[in-house]
Amino acid sequence: MGVGKTTLIKELVKQLGVTNTTSSPTFSLVNEYQGSNSTIFHFDFYRIDTEEEVYDIGIEDYFYQNAWCLIEWPNKIPNLIPESAVVIQLNENIDGSRSIEITTSESNN
Protein backbone atom coordinates (compact mmCIF):
# COMPACT_ATOMS: atom_id res chain seq x y z
CA MET A 1 0.00 0.00 0.00
CA GLY A 2 1.11 3.53 -0.65
CA VAL A 3 3.83 2.58 -3.11
CA GLY A 4 2.38 4.66 -5.98
CA LYS A 5 0.08 2.34 -7.96
CA THR A 6 -2.71 4.86 -8.43
CA THR A 7 -0.25 7.67 -9.15
CA LEU A 8 1.37 5.59 -11.88
CA ILE A 9 -1.98 4.68 -13.40
CA LYS A 10 -3.12 8.31 -13.35
CA GLU A 11 -0.02 9.25 -15.37
CA LEU A 12 -0.46 6.31 -17.77
CA VAL A 13 -4.07 7.25 -18.57
CA LYS A 14 -3.04 10.89 -18.99
CA GLN A 15 -0.40 9.79 -21.53
CA LEU A 16 -3.10 7.75 -23.30
CA GLY A 17 -5.10 10.94 -23.78
CA VAL A 18 -7.56 10.91 -20.88
CA THR A 19 -8.35 14.48 -19.89
CA ASN A 20 -11.02 13.98 -17.21
CA THR A 21 -10.30 13.33 -13.55
CA THR A 22 -9.13 9.83 -12.69
CA SER A 23 -9.26 8.03 -9.36
CA SER A 24 -8.84 4.56 -7.97
CA PRO A 25 -11.97 2.41 -8.31
CA THR A 26 -11.56 0.93 -4.82
CA PHE A 27 -15.30 0.50 -4.22
CA SER A 28 -16.62 0.21 -7.77
CA LEU A 29 -13.81 -2.22 -8.81
CA VAL A 30 -13.49 -0.70 -12.30
CA ASN A 31 -13.44 2.76 -13.86
CA GLU A 32 -13.66 3.28 -17.60
CA TYR A 33 -11.90 6.13 -19.40
CA GLN A 34 -11.81 7.15 -23.03
CA GLY A 35 -8.32 8.00 -24.28
CA SER A 36 -7.27 9.59 -27.56
CA ASN A 37 -7.45 6.32 -29.49
CA SER A 38 -8.55 3.68 -27.02
CA THR A 39 -10.65 2.72 -24.06
CA ILE A 40 -8.89 2.22 -20.72
CA PHE A 41 -10.24 0.10 -17.87
CA HIS A 42 -8.74 0.73 -14.42
CA PHE A 43 -9.33 -2.05 -11.91
CA ASP A 44 -8.66 -2.09 -8.18
CA PHE A 45 -9.04 -5.56 -6.67
CA TYR A 46 -7.88 -4.71 -3.15
CA ARG A 47 -11.32 -5.39 -1.66
CA ILE A 48 -12.12 -8.65 -3.45
CA ASP A 49 -11.87 -11.95 -1.63
CA THR A 50 -12.32 -14.51 -4.40
CA GLU A 51 -11.78 -14.79 -8.13
CA GLU A 52 -15.50 -15.55 -8.46
CA GLU A 53 -16.24 -11.94 -7.49
CA VAL A 54 -14.20 -10.79 -10.49
CA TYR A 55 -16.01 -13.22 -12.78
CA ASP A 56 -19.25 -11.61 -11.56
CA ILE A 57 -18.20 -8.24 -13.00
CA GLY A 58 -17.45 -9.88 -16.35
CA ILE A 59 -13.66 -9.68 -16.22
CA GLU A 60 -13.22 -11.80 -19.34
CA ASP A 61 -15.28 -9.32 -21.36
CA TYR A 62 -12.95 -6.52 -20.26
CA PHE A 63 -9.71 -8.43 -20.85
CA TYR A 64 -10.50 -9.56 -24.35
CA GLN A 65 -11.63 -6.25 -25.81
CA ASN A 66 -9.19 -4.12 -27.73
CA ALA A 67 -8.63 -1.92 -24.66
CA TRP A 68 -6.03 -1.14 -22.02
CA CYS A 69 -6.62 -2.97 -18.73
CA LEU A 70 -4.68 -1.48 -15.82
CA ILE A 71 -4.95 -3.51 -12.63
CA GLU A 72 -4.13 -2.64 -9.05
CA TRP A 73 -3.72 -5.73 -6.83
CA PRO A 74 -3.47 -8.33 -9.64
CA ASN A 75 -2.10 -10.80 -7.08
CA LYS A 76 -5.72 -11.21 -5.93
CA ILE A 77 -6.57 -12.85 -9.30
CA PRO A 78 -3.40 -14.69 -10.37
CA ASN A 79 -5.25 -17.36 -12.37
CA LEU A 80 -7.15 -14.80 -14.44
CA ILE A 81 -4.32 -12.58 -15.69
CA PRO A 82 -3.77 -13.14 -19.43
CA GLU A 83 -0.41 -14.69 -20.34
CA SER A 84 0.35 -11.74 -22.61
CA ALA A 85 0.14 -9.24 -19.73
CA VAL A 86 2.87 -6.74 -18.99
CA VAL A 87 3.54 -6.69 -15.25
CA ILE A 88 4.74 -3.52 -13.56
CA GLN A 89 5.91 -4.18 -10.02
CA LEU A 90 6.38 -1.16 -7.75
CA ASN A 91 8.41 -1.58 -4.59
CA GLU A 92 9.18 0.71 -1.70
CA ASN A 93 12.83 0.39 -0.75
CA ILE A 94 14.21 0.50 2.79
CA ASP A 95 15.33 4.11 2.30
CA GLY A 96 11.80 5.17 1.25
CA SER A 97 12.63 5.44 -2.46
CA ARG A 98 10.66 3.45 -5.03
CA SER A 99 11.84 0.98 -7.64
CA ILE A 100 10.01 -0.37 -10.64
CA GLU A 101 10.34 -3.70 -12.42
CA ILE A 102 8.65 -4.40 -15.75
CA THR A 103 8.26 -7.93 -17.11
CA THR A 104 6.49 -9.36 -20.13
CA SER A 105 5.68 -12.89 -21.17
CA GLU A 106 8.63 -12.69 -23.58
CA SER A 107 11.04 -11.85 -20.75
CA ASN A 108 9.94 -14.99 -18.90
CA ASN A 109 10.92 -17.29 -21.79
Stockholm file with secondary structure:
# STOCKHOLM 1.0

chainA/1-109         MGVGKTTLIKELVKQLGVTNTTSSPTFSLVNEYQGSNSTIFHFDFYRIDTEEEVYDIGIEDYFYQNAWCLIEWPNKIPNLIPESAVVIQLNENIDGSRSIEITTSESNN
#=GR chainA/1-109 SS CCSSHHHHHHHHHHHTTCCSCCCCCTTTSEEEEECSSSEEEEEECTTCCSHHHHHHTTHHHHHTSSSEEEEECGGGSTTTSCTTCCEEEEEECTTSCEEEEEECTGGGC
#=GC SS_cons         CCSSHHHHHHHHHHHTTCCSCCCCCTTTSEEEEECSSSEEEEEECTTCCSHHHHHHTTHHHHHTSSSEEEEECGGGSTTTSCTTCCEEEEEECTTSCEEEEEECTGGGC
//
